[in-house]
Amino acid sequence: MEHRIQCTRSPPPRVQKIRTAVAQTNMTEFVDSALVEAARAGSPDAFGVLIERYRAPLVRLAYGLTRDRDEAKDIAQDAFLRVFQR
């Protein structure tokens, strides 16, 4: 069974509002911890912002280990799915 996270459309206004707040605060560590806390409490918007922020670095890390772009994307996707399911 293969799962893919699709992000081909614009983010919802709530996600854009969070992004704007993040850009204006310049306190990324605090904001990350607040986003994690909100995501743990069930906020899909906070989880979406975390995915957008950490997807590329995670894919790069997985690519460095596998040297396979598709496998790296699958690994990152599986990691996010596991986090989301907890």
Backbone torsions as a table, in degrees:
resi	resn	phi	psi	omega
1	MET	NA	126.3	-178.0
2	GLU	-112.1	132.6	177.9
3	HIS	-116.1	136.9	177.0
4	ARG	-128.1	137.0	175.0
5	ILE	-93.4	118.6	-178.4
6	GLN	-103.7	128.3	178.3
7	CYS	-133.3	61.5	-177.2
8	THR	-96.1	-8.1	-179.3
9	ARG	-109.8	170.2	179.0
10	SER	-67.0	147.6	179.1
11	PRO	-68.4	155.3	177.4
12	PRO	-62.1	157.7	-179.3
13	PRO	-55.8	-33.6	179.8
14	ARG	-64.4	-38.7	178.3
15	VAL	-67.1	-41.7	178.1
16	GLN	-62.3	-37.7	177.9
17	LYS	-63.3	-41.3	178.0
18	ILE	-64.8	-42.9	178.6
19	ARG	-59.4	-43.2	-179.9
20	THR	-62.6	-43.4	178.9
21	ALA	-62.6	-40.5	178.9
22	VAL	-63.2	-44.6	-178.8
23	ALA	-63.6	-33.0	-176.7
24	GLN	-83.5	-21.5	-174.3
25	THR	-85.0	-35.5	-177.7
26	ASN	59.7	32.4	176.9
27	MET	-127.9	66.4	-170.8
28	THR	-62.3	-36.6	-179.9
29	GLU	-63.9	-45.2	177.9
30	PHE	-63.3	-44.0	-178.1
31	VAL	-64.0	-41.9	178.1
32	ASP	-58.7	-45.1	-179.0
33	SER	-66.0	-36.7	177.1
34	ALA	-66.8	-39.1	178.2
35	LEU	-65.9	-41.5	178.1
36	VAL	-62.0	-44.5	179.3
37	GLU	-61.5	-43.4	179.2
38	ALA	-65.8	-40.4	178.8
39	ALA	-64.1	-41.1	177.2
40	ARG	-63.3	-30.1	178.6
41	ALA	-80.5	-2.4	174.9
42	GLY	107.3	10.4	-179.4
43	SER	-79.9	110.2	177.8
44	PRO	-67.4	-27.9	178.9
45	ASP	-66.7	-44.5	178.7
46	ALA	-63.8	-41.6	178.4
47	PHE	-63.4	-39.1	177.8
48	GLY	-61.9	-40.4	178.0
49	VAL	-65.4	-41.5	178.1
50	LEU	-63.0	-40.9	177.0
51	ILE	-61.3	-48.3	-179.4
52	GLU	-60.9	-37.1	-176.9
53	ARG	-73.8	-36.8	-171.2
54	TYR	-110.4	-2.4	-179.3
55	ARG	-61.8	-52.4	-176.2
56	ALA	-61.3	-47.2	177.8
57	PRO	-61.8	-36.5	179.8
58	LEU	-68.6	-40.7	177.4
59	VAL	-63.9	-41.6	178.3
60	ARG	-61.4	-42.7	178.1
61	LEU	-61.2	-48.5	-179.7
62	ALA	-63.8	-37.3	178.2
63	TYR	-64.8	-39.9	178.3
64	GLY	-61.0	-29.7	179.8
65	LEU	-86.2	-33.5	-173.5
66	THR	-104.5	-26.6	-173.5
67	ARG	57.6	30.3	178.4
68	ASP	-136.3	113.2	-174.6
69	ARG	-60.2	-47.2	-178.8
70	ASP	-65.0	-41.2	178.0
71	GLU	-63.7	-40.1	179.0
72	ALA	-62.3	-43.0	177.9
73	LYS	-63.6	-41.0	178.7
74	ASP	-64.3	-40.8	178.8
75	ILE	-62.3	-45.7	179.2
76	ALA	-62.5	-43.9	179.1
77	GLN	-61.6	-44.5	178.2
78	ASP	-61.4	-39.7	179.1
79	ALA	-61.6	-46.6	179.2
80	PHE	-65.0	-38.4	178.0
81	LEU	-63.6	-41.2	179.0
82	ARG	-63.2	-42.1	178.7
83	VAL	-64.0	-44.6	-177.5
84	PHE	-62.7	-37.4	-176.6
85	GLN	-74.8	-12.3	-179.8
86	ARG	-82.7	NA	NA
